[in-house]
Amino acid sequence: YFDSGEMEKARNYILKSLKYTRNRSELYFIMGDILKDERRNKSSLNFYLKGLELNRDDYVSKYKIGEIYNLLGDYGSAIKYLKEIPDDFNGAVSYQLAKANLHKGDLEGAKKLFHHLKEKYPDQVYGFLGLGKLEFIKKEYYSSIKILKIAYEIDKNNFEVKNILLWIIILLDKLEKQKEYFQVQVVERLKIWNCL
């Protein structure tokens, strides 16, 4: 049911199955996926953790637990679970670790991981996005725009990239710094990139 997208049937089947057997980790993991898709992060986390008690080697679940802890703002727990994963899953683990470091205030740790992503996966948006975020945090807006332009060229549909670029425009406008550059260069570039 889950694979065919019939989430309600999948949920009912799993809940019935859990009444009869509580030692099948995959049931907890699938239920965690269903709840995660519904953005019920705390409930999802509980199912992933229960499944992980039964199967400590499930690295995909450890990744999802780390990702959810990041969403919930518990960055220490996110780092704990993500560091247990030996495979980087094409940069996904490094990106979640970098985000956790960034939000904890470890800018140097985040920067190293974002640089790692940029170098190892130059065709993915996340290294450039992270470095652009760091420049944004440091209020180096023009440097941030330059890096985020690369991220945008890699993935024109990435909401986070567009969002940060628009925030920069708003901040530059508020600060009224280099008004001519702001109006002509940034706005025109964003129109060209279809961000506005």
Wavefront OBJ file of the C-alpha trace (Angstrom):
o trace
v 0.000 0.000 0.000
v 2.795 2.413 0.937
v 4.629 2.034 -2.386
v 1.427 2.641 -4.345
v 0.692 5.829 -2.386
v -2.323 4.484 -0.514
v -1.216 5.963 2.792
v -4.449 5.456 4.720
v -4.539 1.752 3.834
v -0.838 1.438 4.634
v -1.354 3.153 7.993
v -4.266 0.856 8.908
v -2.357 -2.263 7.844
v 0.707 -1.276 9.861
v -1.283 -0.414 12.979
v -3.114 -3.773 12.780
v 0.183 -5.592 12.247
v 1.774 -3.846 15.243
v -1.013 -5.230 17.452
v 0.205 -8.758 16.666
v 3.933 -8.284 16.273
v 6.060 -5.544 17.754
v 9.435 -6.899 16.725
v 9.434 -5.987 13.012
v 11.482 -2.836 12.613
v 10.349 -2.241 9.017
v 6.775 -1.640 10.221
v 7.979 1.180 12.475
v 10.136 2.618 9.699
v 7.278 2.649 7.165
v 4.933 4.230 9.711
v 7.642 6.822 10.363
v 7.799 7.544 6.628
v 4.024 7.981 6.419
v 4.000 10.408 9.345
v 7.058 12.255 7.971
v 5.259 12.739 4.635
v 2.370 14.239 6.622
v 4.855 16.545 8.399
v 4.012 15.011 11.761
v 7.655 15.128 12.759
v 7.430 14.271 16.470
v 5.201 11.254 15.845
v 7.410 10.182 12.952
v 10.487 10.470 15.148
v 8.948 8.181 17.780
v 8.306 5.454 15.201
v 11.815 5.731 13.726
v 13.367 5.545 17.201
v 11.306 2.466 18.083
v 12.323 0.800 14.810
v 15.944 1.688 15.457
v 15.762 -0.061 18.856
v 14.971 -3.234 16.922
v 17.520 -2.704 14.134
v 20.499 -0.526 15.116
v 22.066 -0.935 11.664
v 19.369 0.869 9.680
v 21.338 3.880 8.421
v 18.484 5.300 6.379
v 16.421 5.603 9.551
v 19.355 7.184 11.375
v 19.507 9.735 8.572
v 15.775 10.433 8.835
v 16.060 10.749 12.624
v 18.902 13.252 12.203
v 16.912 15.172 9.600
v 13.858 15.351 11.885
v 15.938 16.450 14.869
v 17.276 19.253 12.643
v 13.703 20.267 11.793
v 12.755 20.203 15.476
v 15.781 22.311 16.446
v 17.552 19.600 18.478
v 20.873 19.941 16.673
v 22.939 17.982 19.191
v 20.734 14.922 18.719
v 20.803 15.414 14.943
v 24.599 15.365 14.970
v 24.663 12.291 17.244
v 22.599 10.171 14.840
v 24.102 11.528 11.621
v 27.661 10.816 12.787
v 26.759 7.127 13.163
v 26.201 6.793 9.405
v 29.236 5.509 7.479
v 27.886 6.369 3.991
v 27.374 9.992 2.930
v 24.376 9.151 0.682
v 25.593 11.492 -2.094
v 26.175 14.357 0.303
v 22.861 14.189 2.169
v 24.473 13.277 5.494
v 27.135 15.983 5.204
v 24.454 18.537 4.378
v 22.349 17.640 7.426
v 25.481 17.699 9.636
v 26.466 21.086 8.213
v 22.955 22.462 8.849
v 23.077 21.230 12.456
v 26.512 22.836 12.967
v 25.312 26.055 11.378
v 22.288 26.295 13.664
v 24.371 25.423 16.722
v 26.642 28.347 15.889
v 29.638 26.266 14.775
v 30.217 28.284 11.607
v 33.688 26.845 11.011
v 32.427 23.261 11.226
v 29.560 24.088 8.891
v 31.906 25.863 6.464
v 34.201 22.814 6.243
v 31.273 20.533 5.488
v 29.785 22.910 2.909
v 33.194 23.193 1.194
v 33.425 19.381 1.233
v 30.026 19.211 -0.475
v 30.981 21.836 -3.056
v 34.196 20.004 -3.942
v 32.894 16.429 -3.876
v 29.476 17.138 -5.426
v 29.924 20.217 -7.660
v 26.775 19.381 -9.608
v 24.591 19.535 -6.475
v 23.120 22.678 -4.976
v 23.790 22.029 -1.275
v 27.446 23.008 -0.943
v 26.843 26.308 -2.733
v 23.577 26.895 -0.870
v 25.319 26.372 2.466
v 28.226 28.638 1.617
v 25.770 31.277 0.404
v 23.908 30.988 3.725
v 27.150 31.463 5.635
v 27.931 34.634 3.720
v 24.378 35.822 4.358
v 24.769 35.185 8.102
v 28.026 37.170 8.063
v 26.130 39.995 6.283
v 28.364 39.639 3.229
v 25.366 40.047 0.939
v 27.114 40.583 -2.378
v 29.355 37.583 -1.795
v 26.270 35.581 -0.849
v 24.534 36.587 -4.092
v 27.553 35.496 -6.115
v 27.592 32.032 -4.512
v 23.822 31.620 -4.557
v 23.806 32.418 -8.276
v 25.811 29.216 -8.801
v 23.354 27.310 -6.608
v 20.481 28.734 -8.614
v 22.088 27.704 -11.908
v 22.357 24.134 -10.569
v 18.754 23.969 -9.333
v 16.421 26.694 -10.538
v 13.536 25.218 -8.524
v 15.228 25.280 -5.122
v 12.950 27.302 -2.872
v 15.623 27.924 -0.253
v 17.999 29.534 -2.761
v 15.258 31.820 -4.092
v 14.149 32.685 -0.570
v 17.610 33.782 0.567
v 18.118 35.819 -2.604
v 14.843 37.640 -1.997
v 15.771 38.297 1.644
v 19.027 39.823 0.464
v 17.112 42.132 -1.869
v 14.851 43.213 0.975
v 17.799 43.820 3.314
v 19.774 45.735 0.717
v 16.754 47.845 -0.031
v 16.230 48.554 3.675
v 19.855 49.425 4.156
v 19.772 51.550 0.992
v 23.298 50.454 0.202
v 24.484 50.995 -3.315
v 20.962 51.712 -4.505
v 21.913 51.793 -8.171
v 23.615 48.396 -7.985
v 20.631 47.004 -6.093
v 18.045 48.271 -8.538
v 19.855 47.565 -11.772
v 22.062 44.527 -11.153
v 20.308 42.409 -8.526
v 16.735 42.895 -9.671
v 17.641 42.384 -13.328
v 19.578 39.217 -12.521
v 16.727 37.831 -10.479
v 14.297 38.574 -13.323
v 16.608 36.768 -15.718
v 16.760 33.794 -13.318
v 12.936 33.916 -12.940
v 13.209 34.420 -9.194
v 10.798 37.370 -9.136
l 1 2 3 4 5 6 7 8 9 10 11 12 13 14 15 16 17 18 19 20 21 22 23 24 25 26 27 28 29 30 31 32 33 34 35 36 37 38 39 40 41 42 43 44 45 46 47 48 49 50 51 52 53 54 55 56 57 58 59 60 61 62 63 64 65 66 67 68 69 70 71 72 73 74 75 76 77 78 79 80 81 82 83 84 85 86 87 88 89 90 91 92 93 94 95 96 97 98 99 100 101 102 103 104 105 106 107 108 109 110 111 112 113 114 115 116 117 118 119 120 121 122 123 124 125 126 127 128 129 130 131 132 133 134 135 136 137 138 139 140 141 142 143 144 145 146 147 148 149 150 151 152 153 154 155 156 157 158 159 160 161 162 163 164 165 166 167 168 169 170 171 172 173 174 175 176 177 178 179 180 181 182 183 184 185 186 187 188 189 190 191 192 193 194 195 196
